[in-house]
Amino acid sequence: MKKFDIKKIKLRQVSVDQIDDKLLLINLYLTQLLTLIIGIVWLLFQHRNPIHLLQFPEQSNFWMYGVGLTAVVIAVDVLISKFVPDHASDDGGVNERLFRKRPVWHIVVMSFIVAVCEEMLFRGAMQQSFGPYWVSIIFAAIHVRYLRHWIPTGLVFSISYGLGWIYIQSGTLWAPILTHFLVDTIMGLIIRFRRYDEE
């Protein structure tokens, strides 16, 4: 029997252009599933109930925090795209590949799944342990495709800190989930329709 030699395993960097659409989506959904599982396990270790965390609050004013932060994020992004060259905010083409030819319903579904899974882990579980500042550093670091440029890295950190702040102010995870969902959906739709118009 042939022995397995771990030294013969070679890792190579793969660009987004080398991944087909199906594999890109599988990667996205598996990553979100893993994020959700880690978030739920973390919450259980904190002796907190993930289901209670997702209960809608009795006061419905949480949406004002979510919509307000969304408006700020979109306004800043529009200003950045107007005054900053494209190469300074390049993410390696990941967002364009994810949203460019996707049906609108799929952009909405993706955005909702990402918002719930990531907010459950970062705001719901991790913020309890580390606070919004350190969670925002971790959140920016895991969005590795932005790390080549300081503008998108700073934007991701700022958005994350804002999500942590509205979670504290509103007292419900639905405020950051709403913002995350709206920002991803709006940006996804902008990419989808803007790119189609230019082609």
Buried (B, 14 or more C-beta within 10 A) or exposed (E): EEEEEEEEEEEEEEEBEEBEEEEBBEEBBEBBEEBBEBBBEBBEEEEBEBEEBBEEEEEEEBBEBBBBBBEBBBEEBEEBEEEEEEEEBBBBEBBBBBBBEBEEEBBBEBBBBBBBBBBBBBBBBBBEEBEBEEBBEBBBEBBEBBBEBEBBBEBBBBBBBBBBBBBBEBEBBBBBBBBBBBBBBBBBBBBBEBEEEEE
